[in-house]
Amino acid sequence: MEREQKGPTISRDLRINQMIRIPQVRVVDEEGAQLGVMPTPRALEMAQERGLDLVEVAPMAAPPVVKFLDFGQYKYELTKREKEAKRKQRSVTFKEVRLSPKIGVGDFDTKVHRAIEFLEDGDRIKVTVRFRGRELTHPELGRNLLARFVDRVKDHGIPERTPLLEGKSMHITMASLHKPKEHVPNVRADTTHEREPETAAAPVAAEPMTSEPAAIEPTPELETAAAPAAKRKTRTAPAPEPVTTGE
């Protein structure tokens, strides 16, 4: 019974340790050095002495190739690489550019420029010419228009097929000559600079308002001016004379 041929890609479900039942294997150590062909039990014993697993990395070889690996760490790194590749990959999308037999020069140049942008991003494009009314009786107009279009974008894409007339439209598909751009997450650049924390100025406590006027220190001039006034204020009124009544 013939064994099914598998691709060169290393499978995630590899046979390890006691799962390897081939009598002899070709051994590669953890550093990549060739240790030669030896019995499988001996190779497994050497791997266990080093605290590693015996992993069958090339089952289709004769004899199969095994390697000393930390299988848990290997699967973790494999999953990490797959996630990184998936994050960076960009699926090729299909864009469409629509033309008409009576398109103007300016509009035609705009369509060409837009198609070049799609092709530079690695996308495929479908160029469609739509016919109206009696235009359908002259399909050569569509073929000539598509030929002009292909000639303008030939440095960025190649036609995958000849123009095909379907119903009231004629179209052609083109593949990009550029590699698809990697998907880069839109991360905003941090342009803010660190600043030292500004200390708020301590509020100035308002002095309490008092109803009493501020005391004025006496000066010699004020004392001499106030002395006569004080004397006038301190003068006592003359006592009233006693009133006598006649007998």
DRENZA-768173 format. One record per residue: x, y, z of N, C-alpha, C, CB in turn. Coordinates in steps of 0.02 Angstrom, whole numbers, plus 50000, padded with zeros to 5 digits. Atoms other than C-alpha are relative to their C-alpha. Glycine has a CB too. Example, Ala and Ser with C-alpha at 12.3 -4.5 7.8 and 13.67 -1.06 7.14 Angstrom:
[r [50045 49941 50000] [50615 49775 50390] [50045 50060 50000] [49950 50001 50062]],
[r [49958 49941 49997] [50684 49947 50357] [49961 50055 50037] [50020 50023 49929]],
//
This chain:
[r [50042 49940 50000] [50000 50000 50000] [50044 50062 50000] [49952 50001 50061]],
[r [49960 49940 50006] [50073 50165 49947] [49979 50051 50052] [49995 50030 49930]],
[r [50013 49947 49952] [50088 50302 50076] [49982 50064 49964] [50060 50011 50047]],
[r [50022 49938 50031] [50002 50464 50037] [50054 50053 50004] [49936 50027 50034]],
[r [49949 49949 50002] [50123 50599 49983] [49975 50064 50032] [50023 50013 49929]],
[r [50018 49937 49967] [50119 50755 50090] [50046 50055 49977] [50003 49992 50075]],
[r [49961 49943 50020] [50183 50929 50056] [50060 50010 50045] [49957 50062 50001]],
[r [49939 49989 49961] [50347 50997 50124] [49986 50035 50065] [50049 50040 49960]],
[r [50013 49964 49939] [50260 51095 50260] [49998 49954 50060] [49934 50039 49994]],
[r [49999 50041 49939] [50292 51026 50434] [49931 50003 50033] [50055 50023 50049]],
[r [50066 50002 49969] [50130 50969 50513] [50004 50021 50073] [49969 49930 49993]],
[r [50003 49982 49929] [50074 51033 50682] [49995 49937 50043] [49941 50046 50013]],
[r [50009 50062 49962] [50030 50854 50735] [50056 49951 49981] [49930 49968 49987]],
[r [49943 50042 50014] [50201 50775 50729] [50003 49941 50049] [50066 50040 50002]],
[r [49990 50057 49955] [50245 50606 50801] [50061 50014 50044] [50009 49933 49961]],
[r [49946 49986 49952] [50352 50622 50957] [50010 49940 50045] [49984 50064 50041]],
[r [49982 50050 49949] [50441 50505 51078] [49976 49930 49982] [49972 50021 50067]],
[r [50022 50069 50011] [50354 50335 51093] [49954 49991 49940] [49966 49974 50062]],
[r [50042 50006 50059] [50240 50376 50946] [50040 49983 49938] [49962 50065 49989]],
[r [49956 50016 50057] [50390 50352 50830] [50017 49926 50003] [50066 50045 50000]],
[r [49992 50073 49998] [50390 50166 50788] [50045 49974 49943] [49932 49966 49996]],
[r [49954 50021 50053] [50515 50165 50644] [50063 49971 50034] [50019 50060 49953]],
[r [49942 50030 49966] [50664 50051 50687] [50060 50045 50004] [50020 49936 49965]],
[r [49940 49958 50003] [50799 50174 50634] [49980 50070 49976] [50054 49969 49954]],
[r [50013 49930 50019] [50801 50363 50618] [50066 50036 49993] [49955 50035 50054]],
[r [49942 49956 50006] [50922 50498 50566] [49991 50057 50050] [50008 50028 49926]],
[r [50007 49956 49943] [50955 50609 50716] [50035 50067 49989] [50027 49967 50063]],
[r [49972 49933 50000] [50983 50797 50723] [49991 50027 50070] [49966 50046 49946]],
[r [50007 49976 49931] [51022 50874 50892] [49969 50070 50001] [50068 50000 50035]],
[r [50034 49936 49992] [50951 51036 50962] [50039 50057 49969] [49989 50014 50073]],
[r [49959 49949 50031] [51096 51135 50887] [50001 49994 49924] [50070 49997 50027]],
[r [50001 50010 50072] [51064 51067 50712] [50056 49955 49974] [50004 50065 49966]],
[r [49944 50043 50020] [51214 50950 50711] [49973 49930 49983] [50054 49997 50055]],
[r [50019 50067 50021] [51196 50783 50621] [50035 49948 50045] [50018 49988 49925]],
[r [49973 50053 49958] [51217 50634 50738] [49999 49933 49966] [49963 49996 50065]],
[r [50000 50062 50038] [51191 50503 50604] [49939 49958 50011] [50061 49960 50017]],
[r [50056 50047 49995] [51075 50353 50590] [50012 49954 50059] [49993 49959 49934]],
[r [49995 50042 49940] [51040 50256 50748] [49932 49969 50014] [50025 50040 50061]],
[r [50064 50029 49981] [50905 50145 50823] [49956 50052 50036] [50011 49938 50045]],
[r [50047 49952 49970] [50750 50239 50878] [50003 49999 50076] [49930 49986 49976]],
[r [49996 49999 49926] [50760 50181 51061] [50062 50038 50025] [50001 49929 50028]],
[r [49939 49964 49979] [50939 50248 51072] [49990 50075 49991] [50061 49976 49958]],
[r [50012 49929 50010] [50886 50416 50998] [49953 50028 50052] [49972 50012 49929]],
[r [50047 49977 49948] [50742 50427 51120] [50034 50006 50067] [49940 49953 50005]],
[r [49963 49998 49937] [50859 50389 51265] [50044 50062 50003] [50042 49937 50008]],
[r [49958 49941 50002] [50978 50528 51211] [49959 50064 50009] [50039 50003 49933]],
[r [50043 49941 49993] [50836 50653 51197] [49977 50009 50072] [49939 49996 49954]],
[r [50023 49995 49930] [50772 50611 51371] [50057 50019 50047] [49970 49933 50022]],
[r [49942 49980 49959] [50948 50629 51444] [50011 50075 49997] [50062 49963 49976]],
[r [49991 49928 50007] [50949 50807 51379] [49937 50039 50020] [50017 50017 49928]],
[r [50061 49967 49978] [50775 50844 51445] [49958 50026 49942] [50017 50056 50045]],
[r [50036 49978 50059] [50703 50861 51269] [49956 49944 49973] [50048 50025 49946]],
[r [50042 50049 50034] [50578 50772 51157] [50032 49980 49935] [49929 50029 49987]],
[r [49978 50025 50065] [50616 50666 51006] [49943 50012 49951] [50021 49924 50003]],
[r [50053 49979 50045] [50515 50744 50864] [50018 49979 49929] [49988 50077 50003]],
[r [49991 50021 50069] [50494 50670 50690] [49984 50058 49954] [49957 49937 49983]],
[r [50010 49939 50039] [50519 50821 50577] [49996 49986 49925] [50056 50049 50013]],
[r [50003 50017 50072] [50537 50732 50407] [49980 49927 49994] [50070 50014 49965]],
[r [50021 50071 50001] [50431 50574 50407] [50007 49967 49932] [49928 49996 50022]],
[r [49997 50029 50067] [50445 50551 50217] [50072 49984 49979] [49969 50046 49950]],
[r [49930 50015 50018] [50636 50539 50218] [50014 49926 50013] [50049 50045 50041]],
[r [49980 50069 49990] [50726 50372 50214] [50072 49998 50025] [49993 49959 49933]],
[r [50051 50010 49948] [50759 50346 50355] [49971 50068 50023] [50031 49963 50060]],
[r [50030 49937 49977] [50644 50476 50438] [50049 50039 50044] [49936 49985 50040]],
[r [49956 49955 49962] [50731 50626 50516] [49965 50021 50064] [50021 50061 49958]],
[r [50026 49979 49935] [50705 50662 50700] [50046 50053 50029] [49992 49940 50049]],
[r [49961 49946 49971] [50763 50809 50803] [49984 50006 50074] [49987 50067 49964]],
[r [50010 49988 49929] [50788 50847 50986] [49969 50070 50009] [50067 49995 50040]],
[r [50035 49936 49992] [50662 50983 51030] [49962 50001 50065] [49952 50011 49941]],
[r [50049 49990 49947] [50563 51055 51172] [49933 50008 49964] [50017 50064 50046]],
[r [50060 50000 50043] [50397 51011 51090] [49949 50052 50021] [49968 49931 50000]],
[r [50046 49948 49977] [50292 51125 51199] [50020 50070 49978] [49994 49998 50076]],
[r [49974 49935 50022] [50403 51275 51161] [49994 50006 49924] [50072 50009 50022]],
[r [50004 49999 50073] [50405 51226 50977] [49929 50016 49977] [50022 49932 49971]],
[r [50069 49986 50019] [50214 51225 50965] [49980 50072 50017] [49953 49950 50035]],
[r [50015 49930 49981] [50205 51392 51057] [50029 50048 49948] [50028 50016 50070]],
[r [49969 49956 50049] [50328 51474 50936] [49966 49993 49932] [50075 49985 49994]],
[r [50035 50009 50064] [50237 51397 50787] [49934 50038 49999] [49988 49925 49988]],
[r [50063 49963 49995] [50070 51468 50846] [50012 50075 49997] [49963 49981 50063]],
[r [49984 49929 50000] [50151 51637 50876] [50017 50024 49930] [50058 50013 50047]],
[r [49983 49980 50069] [50224 51642 50700] [49939 50001 49955] [50053 49952 49971]],
[r [50061 50001 50041] [50057 51594 50624] [49957 50061 50014] [49961 49936 50014]],
[r [50039 49941 49983] [49969 51734 50718] [50031 50063 49971] [49992 50006 50075]],
[r [49966 49941 50027] [50101 51859 50664] [49991 50004 49924] [50075 49997 50017]],
[r [50010 50001 50073] [50086 51804 50482] [49929 50018 49982] [50019 49932 49971]],
[r [50070 49984 50014] [49898 51815 50490] [49986 50073 50011] [49954 49958 50045]],
[r [50010 49929 49987] [49907 51989 50563] [50027 50043 49943] [50033 50020 50067]],
[r [49968 49960 50052] [50021 52050 50424] [49972 49987 49930] [50074 49987 49999]],
[r [50023 50017 50067] [49937 51963 50279] [49944 50046 49978] [49978 49927 49997]],
[r [50052 49958 50029] [49823 52060 50165] [49968 49963 49943] [50029 50068 49975]],
[r [50034 50037 50052] [49692 51974 50060] [49994 50044 49938] [49930 49977 50024]],
[r [50006 49965 50064] [49688 52020 49876] [49926 50011 49984] [50036 49960 49942]],
[r [50070 49984 50014] [49525 52108 49835] [49991 50013 49925] [49977 50060 50040]],
[r [50017 49992 50071] [49437 52128 49668] [49966 50068 49992] [49953 49942 49975]],
[r [50027 49933 50012] [49408 52307 49610] [49972 50003 49928] [50055 50054 50011]],
[r [50031 49992 50067] [49302 52363 49462] [50005 50072 49977] [49926 49978 50001]],
[r [49997 49935 50032] [49328 52508 49344] [49951 49999 49941] [50073 50018 49976]],
[r [50052 49999 50052] [49181 52555 49232] [50014 50055 49949] [49930 50010 50031]],
[r [49990 49954 50055] [49198 52638 49062] [49938 50000 49955] [50064 49981 49960]],
[r [50052 49998 50051] [49082 52688 48921] [50033 50018 49933] [49944 50053 50018]],
[r [49968 49986 50064] [49118 52698 48734] [50009 50074 49986] [49958 49969 49944]],
[r [49995 49928 50013] [49091 52887 48735] [50033 50038 50057] [49931 50029 49988]],
[r [49968 49967 49943] [49199 52924 48887] [50048 50054 49975] [50038 49948 50043]],
[r [49956 49945 50018] [49294 53088 48881] [50072 49985 50019] [49978 50063 50032]],
[r [49928 50010 49987] [49483 53105 48887] [50015 50009 50074] [50042 50049 49958]],
[r [49987 49988 49929] [49483 53179 49062] [49975 49945 50044] [49970 50065 50020]],
[r [50027 50055 49961] [49370 53045 49133] [50040 49936 49990] [49926 49988 49983]],
[r [49960 50060 50014] [49473 52910 49047] [50065 50001 50039] [50014 49995 49925]],
[r [49937 49994 49963] [49634 52976 49125] [49988 49989 50075] [50032 50069 49989]],
[r [50016 50010 49929] [49549 52979 49296] [49991 49926 50015] [49937 50039 50019]],
[r [50010 50072 49990] [49495 52797 49277] [50066 49962 49998] [49952 49972 49947]],
[r [49935 50032 50005] [49671 52748 49225] [50040 50011 50064] [50039 50027 49939]],
[r [49964 49985 49938] [49746 52835 49376] [49973 49960 50058] [49996 50075 50015]],
[r [50030 50038 49946] [49624 52750 49491] [50018 49926 49995] [49924 50008 50000]],
[r [49982 50071 50010] [49660 52579 49416] [50073 49987 50019] [49988 49980 49927]],
[r [49930 50008 49981] [49847 52606 49439] [50007 49997 50076] [50043 50057 49971]],
[r [49998 50002 49927] [49817 52640 49624] [49980 49932 50026] [49954 50055 50029]],
[r [50021 50067 49980] [49723 52476 49640] [50054 49949 49987] [49936 49980 49964]],
[r [49949 50048 50018] [49859 52380 49550] [50062 50007 50044] [50019 50007 49926]],
[r [49942 49990 49957] [49997 52458 49655] [49988 49971 50069] [50016 50074 50005]],
[r [50016 50030 49936] [49906 52395 49810] [49998 49924 49996] [49933 50026 50025]],
[r [50001 50072 50008] [49913 52219 49739] [49932 49971 49984] [50026 49968 50060]],
[r [50068 50024 50014] [49728 52207 49696] [49992 49982 49926] [49948 50053 50020]],
[r [50020 50014 50069] [49652 52131 49541] [49945 50048 49981] [49976 49925 49992]],
[r [50051 49953 50022] [49541 52240 49435] [49959 49969 49942] [50031 50067 49978]],
[r [50045 50019 50055] [49394 52211 49319] [49979 50064 49964] [49937 49960 50026]],
[r [50015 49940 50040] [49378 52340 49180] [49939 49983 49957] [50061 50022 49956]],
[r [50063 50015 50034] [49201 52346 49112] [49980 50059 49955] [49944 49985 50051]],
[r [50027 49951 50046] [49134 52438 48959] [49925 49986 49992] [50037 49999 49930]],
[r [50073 50008 50005] [48945 52464 48962] [49974 50033 49937] [49965 50028 50062]],
[r [50029 49974 50062] [48850 52486 48800] [49927 50021 50012] [50004 49946 49943]],
[r [50069 49977 49996] [48688 52582 48779] [49971 50007 49930] [49996 50068 50038]],
[r [50035 49992 50064] [48562 52572 48637] [50038 49969 49942] [49988 50073 49986]],
[r [49967 50024 50061] [48643 52558 48466] [50075 49989 50009] [49987 50050 49945]],
[r [49928 50011 49989] [48818 52557 48542] [50016 49925 50000] [50023 50031 50067]],
[r [49989 50071 49997] [48796 52370 48563] [50014 49969 49931] [49940 49965 50031]],
[r [49987 50025 50067] [48804 52350 48374] [50072 50012 49977] [49952 50031 49950]],
[r [49930 49986 50016] [48984 52411 48376] [50046 49977 50057] [50011 50077 49986]],
[r [49958 50026 49945] [49079 52297 48498] [50073 50018 49991] [49993 49925 50005]],
[r [49929 49982 50009] [49243 52348 48418] [50019 50063 50038] [50015 50010 49926]],
[r [49986 49940 49960] [49226 52514 48510] [50023 49980 50071] [49939 50046 50004]],
[r [49981 50023 49934] [49235 52421 48675] [50068 49966 50000] [49949 49951 50027]],
[r [49934 50034 50004] [49383 52314 48619] [50056 50051 49993] [50002 49950 49942]],
[r [49948 49949 50009] [49481 52466 48562] [50010 50040 50064] [49981 50048 49942]],
[r [49994 49963 49938] [49442 52557 48724] [50037 49960 50053] [49930 50021 50026]],
[r [49966 50043 49952] [49498 52410 48829] [50074 49992 49981] [49966 49931 50004]],
[r [49930 50005 50022] [49657 52393 48724] [50038 50063 50021] [50004 49990 49924]],
[r [49967 49938 49977] [49698 52577 48760] [50010 49999 50075] [49958 50061 49980]],
[r [49995 50001 49927] [49664 52551 48943] [50057 49953 50023] [49933 49977 50032]],
[r [49947 50048 49982] [49776 52397 48954] [50069 50028 49984] [49990 49933 49963]],
[r [49935 49972 50019] [49916 52489 48864] [50022 50054 50050] [49996 50030 49930]],
[r [49982 49947 49952] [49907 52632 48991] [50023 49972 50067] [49939 50046 50011]],
[r [49983 50028 49934] [49923 52517 49142] [50045 49939 49994] [49936 49981 50038]],
[r [49960 50061 50011] [50040 52386 49068] [50060 49995 50047] [50024 49999 49929]],
[r [49944 50003 49953] [50180 52434 49190] [49979 49978 50069] [50034 50068 50004]],
[r [50024 50017 49933] [50070 52388 49338] [49957 49937 50001] [49960 50057 50029]],
[r [50042 50059 50001] [49959 52244 49280] [49999 49968 49931] [49930 50016 50022]],
[r [50005 50037 50063] [49933 52112 49146] [49930 49971 49994] [50055 49944 49996]],
[r [50068 50030 50009] [49768 52051 49070] [50002 49925 50009] [49972 50018 49930]],
[r [50004 50072 49989] [49716 51878 49124] [49961 49964 49946] [49968 49986 50068]],
[r [50041 50030 50053] [49597 51849 48978] [49984 50053 49948] [49935 49970 50029]],
[r [50020 49953 50053] [49538 51926 48816] [49932 50031 50017] [49996 49964 49931]],
[r [50065 49968 49986] [49390 52047 48818] [49942 49953 49984] [49993 50064 49959]],
[r [50058 50044 50007] [49227 51954 48841] [49936 50040 50001] [50000 49947 50056]],
[r [50064 49964 50006] [49057 52020 48787] [49946 49957 50033] [49983 50015 49926]],
[r [50054 50034 49965] [48918 51971 48906] [49941 50048 50006] [50023 49975 50071]],
[r [50058 49956 49998] [48747 52048 48879] [50016 50068 49971] [49976 50008 50071]],
[r [49987 49931 50023] [48767 52237 48867] [50065 50028 50025] [49943 50045 50021]],
[r [49935 49976 49974] [48942 52246 48939] [50056 49954 49976] [49999 50003 50077]],
[r [49939 50036 50018] [49117 52193 48891] [50051 50013 50054] [50027 50021 49929]],
[r [49953 49990 49945] [49248 52165 49024] [50063 49959 49990] [49967 49981 50067]],
[r [49935 50034 49999] [49426 52110 49053] [50026 50002 50071] [50050 50032 49949]],
[r [49971 50001 49933] [49516 52059 49212] [50076 50006 49994] [49981 49935 50038]],
[r [49928 49988 50000] [49693 52112 49255] [50028 49983 50069] [50015 50074 49981]],
[r [49965 50017 49938] [49815 52047 49385] [50056 50050 50011] [50028 49928 49997]],
[r [49949 49950 49983] [49936 52159 49477] [50070 49970 49994] [49989 50026 50071]],
[r [49929 50019 50002] [50124 52152 49451] [50035 50017 50066] [50035 50034 49943]],
[r [49971 49981 49935] [50151 52216 49629] [49978 49951 50053] [49978 50072 50019]],
[r [50018 50042 49944] [50152 52119 49790] [49949 50034 50043] [50063 49981 50042]],
[r [50049 49969 49956] [50005 52146 49905] [50034 50033 50060] [49948 49949 50025]],
[r [49971 49965 49944] [50046 52273 50038] [49979 49967 50065] [49981 50074 50000]],
[r [50017 50028 49935] [50055 52212 50216] [49952 50045 50037] [50063 49989 50042]],
[r [50048 49961 49960] [49917 52263 50330] [50035 50026 50063] [49938 49956 50020]],
[r [49968 49968 49943] [49987 52387 50458] [49945 50033 50042] [50053 50052 49978]],
[r [50050 49968 49958] [49880 52433 50603] [50008 50073 50004] [50001 49971 50067]],
[r [49999 49927 49998] [49833 52614 50610] [50013 50023 50071] [49934 50029 49973]],
[r [49981 49978 49933] [49929 52670 50762] [50017 50073 49997] [50059 49958 50027]],
[r [49986 49928 49999] [49927 52853 50799] [50066 50014 50033] [49943 50038 50035]],
[r [49935 49983 49971] [50098 52926 50830] [49990 50043 50061] [50044 50037 49949]],
[r [50005 49962 49938] [50122 52989 51004] [50046 50060 49995] [50018 49956 50061]],
[r [49961 49939 50009] [50179 53166 50977] [49999 50044 50062] [49974 50040 49941]],
[r [50003 49960 49939] [50144 53226 51152] [50066 49993 50036] [49941 49978 50044]],
[r [49938 50000 49961] [50294 53273 51255] [49983 50001 50073] [50045 50060 49981]],
[r [50012 50001 49928] [50309 53240 51437] [50014 50069 50028] [50042 49947 50034]],
[r [49992 49936 49968] [50289 53395 51538] [50001 49991 50075] [49945 50049 49979]],
[r [49998 50003 49928] [50330 53425 51716] [49933 50023 50028] [50057 50043 50028]],
[r [50066 49980 49973] [50173 53434 51821] [50003 50071 50027] [49978 49952 50056]],
[r [50004 49931 49978] [50125 53613 51845] [49965 50004 50067] [49965 50043 49947]],
[r [50029 49992 49934] [50094 53658 52024] [49955 50061 50000] [50054 50006 50056]],
[r [50046 49944 49999] [49943 53765 52045] [50020 50050 50054] [49928 49975 50012]],
[r [49982 49948 49952] [49977 53929 52130] [49954 49998 50059] [49999 50070 49967]],
[r [50040 50002 49939] [49921 53928 52309] [49957 50062 50003] [50044 49993 50063]],
[r [50044 49941 49995] [49770 54040 52330] [50019 50045 50058] [49927 49979 50006]],
[r [49983 49952 49948] [49805 54197 52427] [49940 50009 50045] [50023 50069 49970]],
[r [50056 49994 49953] [49700 54202 52583] [49982 50074 50008] [50018 49969 50069]],
[r [50023 49931 49994] [49597 54359 52589] [49997 50019 50074] [49930 50008 49967]],
[r [50001 49977 49931] [49617 54461 52745] [49929 50014 50023] [50044 50064 50009]],
[r [50069 49989 49977] [49460 54466 52850] [49985 50075 50006] [49988 49965 50068]],
[r [50022 49930 49997] [49364 54629 52836] [49976 50015 50071] [49945 50014 49948]],
[r [50021 49979 49933] [49344 54719 53001] [49965 50066 49995] [50060 50005 50049]],
[r [50039 49938 50001] [49220 54854 53036] [50036 50057 50034] [49933 49989 50033]],
[r [49964 49947 49965] [49342 54948 53148] [50054 50028 49955] [50030 49974 50065]],
[r [49946 49970 50040] [49457 55071 53061] [50067 49984 50029] [49991 50075 49994]],
[r [49932 50015 49977] [49641 55041 53071] [50023 50054 50048] [50048 49994 49941]],
[r [49976 49953 49949] [49723 55120 53220] [50056 50042 49971] [50025 49963 50063]],
[r [49949 49953 50024] [49829 55275 53182] [50045 50017 50058] [49968 50064 49969]],
[r [49953 49984 49947] [49985 55297 53283] [50003 50075 50012] [50070 49972 49983]],
[r [49998 49928 49984] [49988 55466 53373] [50068 50030 49985] [49981 50013 50074]],
[r [49938 49963 50014] [50116 55592 53315] [50000 50063 50042] [50008 50016 49924]],
[r [49998 49938 49960] [50175 55750 53408] [49955 50053 49971] [50071 50026 50004]],
[r [50043 49949 50029] [50083 55860 53284] [49928 49988 50017] [50010 50003 49925]],
[r [50070 50017 49985] [49921 55766 53310] [49985 50010 50074] [49985 49928 49980]],
[r [50012 49992 49928] [49942 55770 53500] [49990 50073 50018] [50058 49971 50040]],
[r [50006 49929 49983] [49966 55959 53505] [49936 50030 49972] [50060 50040 49974]],
[r [50061 49974 50030] [49820 55988 53388] [49939 49974 50037] [49995 49981 49927]],
[r [50058 50029 49966] [49706 55876 53487] [49994 50022 50073] [50002 49925 49997]],
[r [50002 49981 49929] [49751 55946 53659] [49948 50053 50014] [50068 50026 50022]],
[r [50052 49949 49985] [49644 56109 53652] [49930 49972 49993] [50007 50060 49954]],
[r [50067 50028 50009] [49498 56009 53585] [49982 49956 50058] [49996 49960 49936]],
[r [50015 50043 49942] [49513 55888 53727] [49984 50042 50060] [50059 49954 50015]],
[r [50014 49956 49943] [49518 56031 53851] [49931 50029 49994] [50053 50056 50005]],
[r [50067 49972 50008] [49363 56109 53775] [49947 49949 50017] [49990 50024 49929]],
[r [50049 50052 49986] [49274 55944 53788] [49995 49985 50074] [50017 49936 49962]],
[r [49999 50019 49929] [49326 55921 53970] [49978 50056 50046] [50069 49976 50020]],
[r [50024 49947 49957] [49269 56091 54030] [49930 49984 50026] [50000 50068 49963]],
[r [50065 50014 49969] [49126 56075 54154] [49958 50063 49999] [50008 49974 50072]],
[r [50046 49942 50000] [48975 56187 54140] [49994 50028 50071] [49930 49979 49972]],
[r [50006 49970 49931] [48955 56311 54287] [49936 49977 50033] [50000 50078 49996]],
[r [50057 50025 49962] [48843 56250 54422] [49947 50054 50004] [50021 49978 50072]],
[r [50054 49949 49997] [48673 56340 54423] [49993 50028 50071] [49933 49969 49978]],
[r [50007 49968 49935] [48647 56466 54560] [49935 49978 50032] [50003 50077 49994]],
[r [50061 50022 49966] [48524 56415 54693] [49946 50055 49998] [50015 49981 50074]],
[r [50057 49955 50003] [48354 56493 54677] [49971 50007 50071] [49946 49974 49949]],
[r [50026 49988 49931] [48293 56575 54839] [49928 50025 49994] [50044 50052 50039]],
[r [50070 49978 49998] [48112 56599 54876] [49990 50045 50060] [49951 49940 50004]],
[r [50012 49954 49945] [48049 56744 54984] [49955 49970 50052] [49970 50063 49975]],
[r [50039 50024 49945] [47978 56716 55152] [49931 50034 49999] [50036 50013 50066]],
//
